Amino acid sequence: MIYLELFWSFFQIGLFSFGGGYASLPLIQHQVVEIHPWLTMTQFSDIITISQMTPGPVAINSATFVGIQIAGIPGAIIATLGCITPSCIIISILAFVYYRYRSLSTIQGVLSGLRPAVVAMIAGAGVSLFISAAWPNGIDLSQTDFIAIFIFVVALIIMRWKKPNPITVMVGAGIGGLILYPIVDQLL
């Protein structure tokens, strides 16, 4: 039964994930943390972090990692298949329709209308991950992780002004965490 639930959950995620992997993060969170309490928010954040660091699309990596966590290798295969099946079906249909009717202004209007929704979904996922990093036990100002906030702000400034490779920023943030957390622990 767990395999069917995994497949159906990730089928829904794959079916309603417009705009790429980051846009699917709120949907994945809703399925695996809220509807099916397979993971805690902290575990979900860890899986998203690992999914971003591994090669490949974030949504598929997340499906694979959640599947492994829930039901081992068969669960990973089932969750991954659930995630990619809707895309394969939808893309096949859309490719046929697009090539046949691509010159219609209605098609161009629909694609333009989806952009703001995708931006909102990505922003929502970013805010959710930021909150779980800055306040791991829920928003409690006395439990604020100021080091995480500091690293976030520095990384954001570097990304906006210097526009480096994001991998360099992630490695730098990791090194910053390795340096700052022990120093702050010794001071406290």
N, CA, C and O of each residue as an XYZ file, in Angstrom:
752
protein
N       0.816     -1.194      0.000
C       0.000      0.000      0.000
C       0.862      1.261      0.000
O       0.496      2.263     -0.614
N       2.020      1.214      0.695
C       2.897      2.382      0.752
C       3.411      2.739     -0.639
O       3.602      3.916     -0.943
N       3.637      1.728     -1.491
C       4.117      1.993     -2.847
C       3.073      2.754     -3.652
O       3.405      3.672     -4.402
N       1.825      2.375     -3.495
C       0.744      3.068     -4.194
C       0.620      4.508     -3.692
O       0.415      5.428     -4.483
N       0.746      4.700     -2.380
C       0.682      6.050     -1.820
C       1.852      6.902     -2.301
O       1.673      8.072     -2.640
N       3.047      6.317     -2.331
C       4.212      7.048     -2.849
C       4.015      7.430     -4.310
O       4.239      8.576     -4.700
N       3.591      6.454     -5.114
C       3.392      6.727     -6.536
C       2.352      7.824     -6.720
O       2.577      8.767     -7.478
N       1.214      7.713     -6.033
C       0.135      8.682     -6.208
C       0.544     10.070     -5.716
O       0.219     11.071     -6.355
N       1.250     10.140     -4.591
C       1.692     11.438     -4.070
C       2.626     12.125     -5.057
O       2.459     13.305     -5.363
N       3.608     11.381     -5.551
C       4.555     11.998     -6.475
C       3.983     12.152     -7.877
O       4.462     12.987     -8.645
N       2.970     11.367     -8.227
C       2.255     11.587     -9.483
C       1.555     12.944     -9.433
O       1.592     13.705    -10.400
N       0.917     13.241     -8.295
C       0.256     14.539     -8.138
C       1.268     15.672     -8.182
O       1.016     16.711     -8.792
N       2.409     15.475     -7.538
C       3.457     16.496     -7.561
C       3.924     16.716     -8.991
O       4.047     17.856     -9.438
N       4.182     15.635     -9.706
C       4.607     15.753    -11.099
C       3.540     16.369    -11.982
O       3.857     17.066    -12.945
N       2.283     16.121    -11.665
C       1.176     16.630    -12.470
C       0.976     18.129    -12.287
O       0.618     18.822    -13.239
N       1.201     18.638    -11.083
C       0.914     20.046    -10.801
C       2.158     20.903    -10.614
O       2.043     22.043    -10.163
N       3.339     20.398    -10.943
C       4.584     21.153    -10.780
C       4.917     21.895    -12.065
O       5.609     21.364    -12.933
N       4.434     23.095    -12.183
C       4.780     23.930    -13.332
C       5.919     24.838    -12.934
O       5.889     25.428    -11.854
N       6.916     24.963    -13.777
C       7.992     25.905    -13.532
C       9.274     25.302    -13.008
O      10.182     26.039    -12.623
N       9.375     24.005    -12.981
C      10.623     23.391    -12.580
C      10.623     22.902    -11.144
O       9.617     22.967    -10.437
N      11.790     22.408    -10.734
C      11.929     21.752     -9.439
C      11.641     22.640     -8.251
O      10.986     22.204     -7.304
N      12.118     23.891     -8.274
C      11.910     24.761     -7.129
C      10.435     25.104     -6.943
O       9.974     25.299     -5.818
N       9.708     25.176     -8.036
C       8.274     25.449     -7.944
C       7.531     24.259     -7.340
O       6.431     24.423     -6.812
N       8.113     23.078     -7.411
C       7.454     21.893     -6.857
C       7.712     21.699     -5.365
O       7.067     20.861     -4.734
N       8.632     22.447     -4.800
C       8.971     22.254     -3.387
C       7.775     22.424     -2.447
O       7.625     21.618     -1.528
N       6.914     23.438     -2.633
C       5.749     23.515     -1.739
C       4.819     22.307     -1.883
O       4.229     21.855     -0.901
N       4.692     21.792     -3.095
C       3.851     20.615     -3.314
C       4.440     19.379     -2.645
O       3.719     18.592     -2.032
N       5.741     19.215     -2.766
C       6.409     18.077     -2.124
C       6.259     18.185     -0.605
O       5.942     17.206      0.071
N       6.492     19.392     -0.083
C       6.352     19.610      1.361
C       4.936     19.273      1.807
O       4.751     18.605      2.824
N       3.954     19.719      1.070
C       2.557     19.464      1.441
C       2.272     17.961      1.480
O       1.590     17.479      2.384
N       2.793     17.227      0.501
C       2.529     15.787      0.436
C       3.278     15.013      1.517
O       2.680     14.189      2.210
N       4.575     15.265      1.671
C       5.388     14.393      2.523
C       5.484     14.850      3.974
O       5.881     14.071      4.840
N       5.124     16.106      4.253
C       5.174     16.588      5.633
C       3.765     16.747      6.209
O       3.515     16.396      7.362
N       2.849     17.279      5.396
C       1.533     17.617      5.932
C       0.489     16.517      5.694
O      -0.135     16.055      6.649
N       0.290     16.093      4.450
C      -0.739     15.080      4.175
C      -0.320     13.719      4.723
O      -1.045     13.104      5.506
N       0.844     13.261      4.308
C       1.407     12.004      4.820
C       2.584     12.399      5.711
O       3.610     12.829      5.185
N       2.486     12.276      6.985
C       3.604     12.710      7.837
C       4.790     11.745      7.762
O       5.228     11.188      8.768
N       5.288     11.569      6.550
C       6.432     10.686      6.347
C       7.708     11.318      6.875
O       8.591     10.614      7.365
N       7.816     12.646      6.783
C       9.019     13.352      7.202
C       8.642     14.534      8.084
O       7.545     15.081      7.977
N       9.565     14.917      8.955
C       9.408     16.167      9.696
C       9.900     17.300      8.793
O      10.511     17.053      7.753
N       9.632     18.529      9.193
C      10.097     19.667      8.393
C      11.623     19.709      8.341
O      12.196     20.090      7.320
N      12.274     19.327      9.417
C      13.745     19.297      9.436
C      14.264     18.239      8.464
O      15.195     18.502      7.703
N      13.671     17.048      8.486
C      14.078     16.002      7.538
C      13.812     16.446      6.100
O      14.623     16.193      5.209
N      12.676     17.107      5.877
C      12.349     17.610      4.544
C      13.404     18.618      4.090
O      13.861     18.560      2.948
N      13.794     19.540      4.969
C      14.827     20.527      4.625
C      16.141     19.848      4.279
O      16.831     20.255      3.344
N      16.489     18.804      5.041
C      17.727     18.065      4.766
C      17.663     17.389      3.400
O      18.634     17.417      2.644
N      16.524     16.784      3.084
C      16.376     16.105      1.796
C      16.429     17.106      0.651
O      17.019     16.817     -0.390
N      15.823     18.276      0.823
C      15.868     19.307     -0.211
C      17.309     19.773     -0.409
O      17.750     19.973     -1.541
N      18.030     19.944      0.678
C      19.435     20.356      0.573
C      20.245     19.323     -0.202
O      21.020     19.676     -1.091
N      20.067     18.062      0.132
C      20.783     16.999     -0.576
C      20.345     16.952     -2.038
O      21.169     16.742     -2.928
N      19.052     17.145     -2.285
C      18.526     17.113     -3.654
C      19.109     18.227     -4.502
O      19.318     18.054     -5.703
N      19.375     19.375     -3.880
C      19.955     20.490     -4.616
C      21.431     20.267     -4.908
O      21.959     20.767     -5.901
N      22.089     19.522     -4.046
C      23.522     19.307     -4.219
C      23.833     18.163     -5.178
O      24.939     18.084     -5.711
N      22.864     17.276     -5.401
C      23.100     16.141     -6.288
C      22.739     16.533     -7.714
O      21.839     17.347     -7.927
N      23.433     15.961     -8.688
C      23.114     16.282    -10.082
C      21.699     15.827    -10.439
O      21.244     14.773     -9.994
N      21.028     16.617    -11.231
C      19.690     16.266    -11.691
C      18.635     17.213    -11.154
O      18.922     18.065    -10.313
N      17.418     17.063    -11.642
C      16.325     17.936    -11.214
C      15.992     17.753     -9.738
O      16.010     16.636     -9.221
N      15.689     18.852     -9.071
C      15.411     18.842     -7.637
C      14.193     17.969     -7.320
O      14.223     17.197     -6.362
N      13.130     18.084     -8.109
C      11.903     17.326     -7.817
C      12.151     15.819     -7.919
O      11.686     15.051     -7.077
N      12.874     15.409     -8.937
C      13.139     13.975     -9.116
C      14.093     13.475     -8.031
O      13.896     12.390     -7.485
N      15.110     14.252     -7.721
C      16.016     13.869     -6.636
C      15.258     13.774     -5.319
O      15.484     12.851     -4.536
N      14.364     14.722     -5.072
C      13.561     14.687     -3.847
C      12.683     13.444     -3.804
O      12.580     12.784     -2.770
N      12.057     13.131     -4.920
C      11.214     11.927     -4.985
C      12.047     10.691     -4.666
O      11.622      9.821     -3.905
N      13.224     10.626     -5.248
C      14.096      9.475     -5.020
C      14.502      9.372     -3.554
O      14.432      8.293     -2.966
N      14.923     10.482     -2.963
C      15.370     10.462     -1.574
C      14.224     10.190     -0.601
O      14.396      9.461      0.376
N      13.053     10.777     -0.869
C      11.895     10.508     -0.008
C      11.507      9.037     -0.130
O      11.221      8.384      0.874
N      11.497      8.510     -1.361
C      11.170      7.098     -1.574
C      12.113      6.174     -0.830
O      11.678      5.186     -0.238
N      13.405      6.486     -0.855
C      14.391      5.679     -0.121
C      14.113      5.754      1.378
O      14.152      4.743      2.079
N      13.834      6.955      1.855
C      13.574      7.142      3.286
C      12.350      6.357      3.738
O      12.328      5.825      4.848
N      11.336      6.284      2.890
C      10.069      5.668      3.280
C      10.065      4.163      3.030
O       9.627      3.399      3.889
N      10.550      3.725      1.859
C      10.398      2.305      1.496
C      11.618      1.721      0.791
O      11.486      0.772      0.018
N      12.782      2.264      1.041
C      13.997      1.699      0.465
C      14.102      1.904     -1.042
O      13.469      2.798     -1.603
N      14.908      1.064     -1.690
C      15.145      1.175     -3.134
C      13.849      1.035     -3.943
O      13.629      1.838     -4.850
N      12.979      0.054     -3.660
C      11.721     -0.001     -4.421
C      10.892      1.277     -4.266
O      10.262      1.727     -5.224
N      10.891      1.856     -3.075
C      10.179      3.111     -2.849
C      10.762      4.242     -3.664
O      10.029      5.083     -4.185
N      12.097      4.267     -3.780
C      12.749      5.306     -4.584
C      12.350      5.181     -6.048
O      12.071      6.180     -6.711
N      12.325      3.968     -6.541
C      11.950      3.742     -7.939
C      10.499      4.141     -8.174
O      10.192      4.823     -9.152
N       9.610      3.720     -7.287
C       8.178      4.019     -7.424
C       7.926      5.525     -7.342
O       7.192      6.072     -8.164
N       8.529      6.202     -6.355
C       8.335      7.648     -6.200
C       8.877      8.404     -7.415
O       8.252      9.353     -7.886
N      10.031      7.987     -7.917
C      10.617      8.639     -9.085
C       9.740      8.434    -10.318
O       9.503      9.371    -11.081
N       9.262      7.207    -10.510
C       8.341      6.953    -11.630
C       7.064      7.770    -11.490
O       6.551      8.295    -12.478
N       6.551      7.881    -10.277
C       5.367      8.694    -10.050
C       5.595     10.149    -10.407
O       4.703     10.819    -10.927
N       6.794     10.634    -10.127
C       7.117     12.033    -10.398
C       7.285     12.313    -11.893
O       6.894     13.380    -12.366
N       7.860     11.371    -12.641
C       8.139     11.650    -14.053
C       7.021     11.233    -15.006
O       6.962     11.727    -16.132
N       6.140     10.341    -14.580
C       5.076      9.859    -15.474
C       4.174     10.978    -15.982
O       3.929     11.046    -17.186
N       3.660     11.874    -15.106
C       2.806     12.940    -15.636
C       3.533     13.842    -16.629
O       2.955     14.277    -17.625
N       4.804     14.116    -16.349
C       5.580     14.970    -17.253
C       5.705     14.342    -18.627
O       5.553     15.020    -19.643
N       5.980     13.057    -18.659
C       6.109     12.373    -19.956
C       4.803     12.446    -20.742
O       4.807     12.706    -21.945
N       3.697     12.216    -20.061
C       2.390     12.251    -20.730
C       2.067     13.678    -21.178
O       1.691     13.904    -22.328
N       2.216     14.640    -20.258
C       1.863     16.030    -20.563
C       2.741     16.592    -21.672
O       2.239     17.254    -22.581
N       4.034     16.339    -21.610
C       4.949     16.878    -22.628
C       4.644     16.289    -23.997
O       4.708     16.993    -25.005
N       4.319     15.025    -24.038
C       3.966     14.412    -25.327
C       2.733     15.078    -25.926
O       2.705     15.379    -27.119
N       1.716     15.307    -25.103
C       0.494     15.955    -25.585
C       0.765     17.408    -25.968
O       0.339     17.864    -27.030
N       1.479     18.139    -25.097
C       1.756     19.544    -25.373
C       2.636     19.732    -26.609
O       2.440     20.675    -27.375
N       3.588     18.849    -26.798
C       4.439     18.959    -27.985
C       3.599     18.822    -29.250
O       3.789     19.568    -30.211
N       2.685     17.883    -29.247
C       1.806     17.709    -30.403
C       0.962     18.965    -30.632
O       0.877     19.477    -31.749
N       0.336     19.454    -29.544
C      -0.535     20.636    -29.667
C       0.274     21.869    -30.045
O      -0.140     22.646    -30.905
N       1.432     22.053    -29.404
C       2.246     23.242    -29.674
C       2.722     23.272    -31.125
O       2.619     24.306    -31.784
N       3.229     22.176    -31.619
C       3.701     22.166    -32.997
C       2.574     22.362    -33.998
O       2.777     22.875    -35.098
N       1.412     21.954    -33.600
C       0.270     22.107    -34.498
C      -0.311     23.515    -34.463
O      -0.743     24.033    -35.493
N      -0.325     24.151    -33.262
C      -1.006     25.440    -33.102
C      -0.097     26.533    -32.535
O      -0.611     27.467    -31.919
N       1.206     26.467    -32.708
C       2.130     27.397    -32.062
C       1.969     28.844    -32.486
O       2.399     29.738    -31.757
N       1.381     29.105    -33.613
C       1.254     30.486    -34.078
C       0.059     31.216    -33.464
O      -0.072     32.423    -33.665
N      -0.813     30.533    -32.726
C      -1.990     31.167    -32.130
C      -1.599     32.034    -30.931
O      -0.775     31.636    -30.107
N      -2.195     33.214    -30.846
C      -1.889     34.119    -29.736
C      -2.419     33.574    -28.404
O      -1.894     33.924    -27.347
N      -3.439     32.732    -28.439
C      -3.988     32.139    -27.220
C      -2.938     31.282    -26.514
O      -2.809     31.333    -25.291
N      -2.204     30.512    -27.272
C      -1.148     29.663    -26.701
C      -0.087     30.545    -26.032
O       0.362     30.240    -24.927
N       0.309     31.620    -26.686
C       1.302     32.528    -26.122
C       0.766     33.194    -24.854
O       1.519     33.411    -23.905
N      -0.533     33.521    -24.833
C      -1.157     34.129    -23.655
C      -1.180     33.198    -22.451
O      -0.941     33.624    -21.321
N      -1.469     31.927    -22.698
C      -1.488     30.944    -21.608
C      -0.103     30.823    -20.989
O       0.031     30.807    -19.765
N       0.922     30.738    -21.820
C       2.290     30.615    -21.311
C       2.703     31.856    -20.524
O       3.378     31.740    -19.501
N       2.312     33.021    -20.980
C       2.621     34.262    -20.254
C       1.887     34.327    -18.925
O       2.419     34.854    -17.948
N       0.672     33.797    -18.876
C      -0.111     33.812    -17.645
C       0.427     32.902    -16.561
O       0.177     33.140    -15.379
N       1.161     31.866    -16.934
C       1.719     30.934    -15.945
C       2.938     31.497    -15.220
O       3.237     31.070    -14.105
N       3.637     32.436    -15.823
C       4.889     32.936    -15.238
C       4.722     33.506    -13.825
O       5.507     33.145    -12.949
N       3.733     34.386    -13.555
C       3.613     34.918    -12.182
C       3.331     33.826    -11.141
O       3.827     33.902    -10.017
N       2.553     32.834    -11.502
C       2.261     31.747    -10.555
C       3.529     30.973    -10.227
O       3.736     30.588     -9.076
N       4.363     30.744    -11.200
C       5.616     30.023    -10.977
C       6.536     30.826    -10.064
O       7.156     30.267     -9.160
N       6.626     32.127    -10.293
C       7.463     32.981     -9.442
C       6.960     32.939     -8.001
O       7.762     32.853     -7.071
N       5.650     32.999     -7.808
C       5.085     32.949     -6.451
C       5.383     31.619     -5.770
O       5.679     31.594     -4.576
N       5.310     30.514     -6.507
C       5.602     29.206     -5.914
C       7.064     29.091     -5.509
O       7.372     28.547     -4.449
N       7.965     29.597     -6.341
C       9.390     29.563     -6.013
C       9.666     30.434     -4.785
O      10.417     30.034     -3.895
N       9.058     31.628     -4.737
C       9.245     32.515     -3.585
C       8.714     31.857     -2.312
O       9.347     31.948     -1.260
N       7.575     31.205     -2.398
C       7.011     30.523     -1.238
C       7.921     29.421     -0.726
O       8.086     29.257      0.482
N       8.511     28.667     -1.643
C       9.437     27.604     -1.245
C      10.679     28.197     -0.585
O      11.170     27.667      0.411
N      11.183     29.290     -1.138
C      12.361     29.932     -0.560
C      12.107     30.450      0.841
O      12.940     30.281      1.731
N      10.959     31.082      1.041
C      10.605     31.594      2.366
C      10.463     30.446      3.362
O      10.933     30.541      4.496
N       9.822     29.375      2.943
C       9.638     28.217      3.818
C      10.976     27.615      4.237
O      11.169     27.295      5.410
N      11.902     27.458      3.291
C      13.220     26.909      3.618
C      14.022     27.867      4.492
O      14.743     27.428      5.389
N      13.902     29.180      4.239
C      14.596     30.165      5.068
C      14.099     30.096      6.506
O      14.896     30.117      7.444
N      12.789     30.014      6.680
C      12.215     29.955      8.028
C      12.672     28.687      8.751
O      12.997     28.733      9.937
N      12.698     27.560      8.042
C      13.121     26.317      8.698
C      14.609     26.335      9.031
O      15.037     25.647      9.958
N      15.413     27.115      8.289
C      16.842     27.225      8.607
C      17.079     28.196      9.762
O      17.895     27.928     10.643
N      16.368     29.316      9.759
C      16.584     30.337     10.790
C      15.915     29.974     12.110
O      16.405     30.344     13.178
N      14.807     29.258     12.043
C      14.069     28.858     13.240
C      13.712     27.385     13.129
O      12.577     27.059     12.784
N      14.658     26.477     13.414
C      14.441     25.041     13.212
C      13.289     24.454     14.032
O      12.716     23.439     13.638
N      12.944     25.067     15.153
C      11.879     24.540     16.009
C      10.612     25.381     15.916
O       9.838     25.444     16.870
N      10.397     26.023     14.783
C       9.253     26.925     14.649
C       9.691     28.342     14.984
O      10.726     28.546     15.618
N       8.907     29.311     14.560
C       9.298     30.706     14.761
C       9.188     31.061     16.241
O       8.105     31.260     16.792
N      10.350     31.127     16.841
C      10.506     31.519     18.243
C      11.744     32.406     18.265
O      12.862     31.920     18.096
N      11.546     33.713     18.474
C      12.659     34.652     18.349
C      13.797     34.358     19.319
O      14.941     34.725     19.050
N      13.507     33.704     20.438
C      14.578     33.358     21.367
C      15.421     32.191     20.846
O      16.516     31.949     21.353
N      14.927     31.474     19.847
C      15.644     30.328     19.260
C      16.213     30.653     17.875
O      16.558     29.739     17.126
N      16.313     31.922     17.530
C      16.772     32.344     16.205
C      18.211     31.911     15.974
O      19.074     32.098     16.832
N      18.458     31.334     14.808
C      19.810     30.932     14.406
C      20.424     32.096     13.621
O      20.301     32.169     12.398
N      21.086     33.001     14.347
C      21.638     34.206     13.729
C      22.786     33.888     12.767
O      23.029     34.634     11.818
N      23.475     32.803     13.011
C      24.559     32.417     12.097
C      23.981     32.046     10.733
O      24.513     32.459      9.703
N      22.900     31.273     10.719
C      22.259     30.906      9.460
C      21.766     32.145      8.728
O      21.915     32.251      7.511
N      21.177     33.085      9.467
C      20.697     34.320      8.849
C      21.871     35.116      8.291
O      21.794     35.647      7.183
N      22.956     35.201      9.054
C      24.144     35.925      8.591
C      24.704     35.307      7.315
O      25.002     36.017      6.354
N      24.846     33.989      7.309
C      25.366     33.297      6.116
C      24.435     33.525      4.931
O      24.904     33.736      3.812
N      23.121     33.485      5.158
C      22.152     33.737      4.093
C      22.326     35.137      3.513
O      22.377     35.309      2.295
N      22.416     36.139      4.393
C      22.533     37.526      3.931
C      23.828     37.725      3.147
O      23.823     38.354      2.089
N      24.925     37.196      3.657
C      26.210     37.325      2.956
C      26.142     36.627      1.589
O      26.590     37.181      0.585
N      25.587     35.422      1.555
C      25.468     34.694      0.288
C      24.578     35.457     -0.690
O      24.883     35.527     -1.880
N      23.485     36.025     -0.198
C      22.581     36.800     -1.057
C      23.276     38.026     -1.632
O      23.132     38.324     -2.818
N      24.025     38.733     -0.805
C      24.763     39.916     -1.274
C      25.789     39.521     -2.323
O      25.911     40.179     -3.357
N      26.525     38.453     -2.061
C      27.533     37.987     -3.031
C      26.873     37.589     -4.342
O      27.365     37.924     -5.419
N      25.745     36.868     -4.246
C      25.047     36.432     -5.469
C      24.550     37.632     -6.282
O      24.603     37.605     -7.511
N      24.066     38.686     -5.608
C      23.520     39.839     -6.318
C      24.621     40.708     -6.923
O      24.468     41.203     -8.039
N      25.730     40.902     -6.200
C      26.744     41.831     -6.678
C      27.794     41.183     -7.562
O      28.175     41.750     -8.586
N      28.258     40.029     -7.190
C      29.357     39.396     -7.924
C      28.887     38.417     -8.994
O      29.592     38.177     -9.974
N      27.690     37.852     -8.804
C      27.107     36.861     -9.710
C      28.053     35.676     -9.973
O      28.317     35.330    -11.125
N      28.561     35.057     -8.892
C      29.452     33.904     -9.061
C      28.661     32.636     -9.372
O      27.430     32.647     -9.407
N      29.374     31.570     -9.592
C      28.744     30.266     -9.770
C      28.062     29.885     -8.455
O      28.692     29.965     -7.400
N      26.793     29.473     -8.490
C      26.088     29.126     -7.245
C      26.770     28.025     -6.436
O      26.666     28.003     -5.209
N      27.461     27.122     -7.107
C      28.171     26.059     -6.378
C      29.258     26.667     -5.501
O      29.477     26.210     -4.379
N      29.938     27.689     -5.999
C      30.964     28.368     -5.217
C      30.350     28.995     -3.972
O      30.932     28.941     -2.889
N      29.175     29.588     -4.131
C      28.502     30.205     -2.984
C      28.071     29.136     -1.979
O      28.201     29.342     -0.773
N      27.561     27.997     -2.456
C      27.164     26.920     -1.540
C      28.369     26.385     -0.779
O      28.292     26.163      0.429
N      29.475     26.177     -1.472
C      30.688     25.693     -0.796
C      31.157     26.729      0.218
O      31.527     26.383      1.340
N      31.142     28.001     -0.178
C      31.535     29.071      0.741
C      30.631     29.139      1.958
O      31.107     29.344      3.075
N      29.334     28.970      1.753
C      28.392     28.984      2.880
C      28.658     27.805      3.813
O      28.594     27.949      5.034
N      28.955     26.644      3.241
C      29.283     25.473      4.056
C      30.545     25.695      4.869
O      30.598     25.358      6.051
N      31.557     26.261      4.237
C      32.815     26.551      4.941
C      32.567     27.605      6.020
O      33.096     27.511      7.127
N      31.755     28.608      5.681
C      31.407     29.627      6.678
C      30.734     29.020      7.888
O      31.029     29.394      9.023
N      29.816     28.069      7.645
C      29.147     27.380      8.756
C      30.121     26.567      9.584
O      30.041     26.547     10.812
N      31.065     25.879      8.890
C      32.064     25.084      9.616
C      32.959     25.957     10.491
O      33.419     25.523     11.547
N      33.197     27.172     10.053
C      34.050     28.080     10.826
C      33.253     28.778     11.930
O      33.692     28.824     13.079
N      32.081     29.322     11.582
C      31.339     30.164     12.520
C      30.668     29.399     13.660
O      30.703     29.854     14.804
N      30.066     28.261     13.378
C      29.340     27.541     14.429
C      30.250     27.129     15.593
O      29.885     27.357     16.745
N      31.427     26.526     15.335
C      32.294     26.194     16.486
C      32.772     27.424     17.253
O      32.895     27.375     18.476
N      33.045     28.536     16.547
C      33.494     29.752     17.240
C      32.412     30.267     18.179
O      32.681     30.606     19.332
N      31.179     30.321     17.667
C      30.065     30.822     18.488
C      29.794     29.862     19.648
O      29.482     30.303     20.754
N      29.911     28.552     19.405
C      29.702     27.575     20.491
C      30.730     27.754     21.595
O      30.401     27.607     22.772
N      31.992     28.074     21.229
C      33.018     28.289     22.244
C      32.769     29.562     23.024
O      33.039     29.616     24.224
N      32.257     30.589     22.360
C      31.991     31.857     23.049
C      30.818     31.758     23.992
O      30.769     32.460     25.003
N      29.871     30.894     23.673
C      28.695     30.754     24.544
C      28.974     29.679     25.502
O      28.132     29.370     26.345
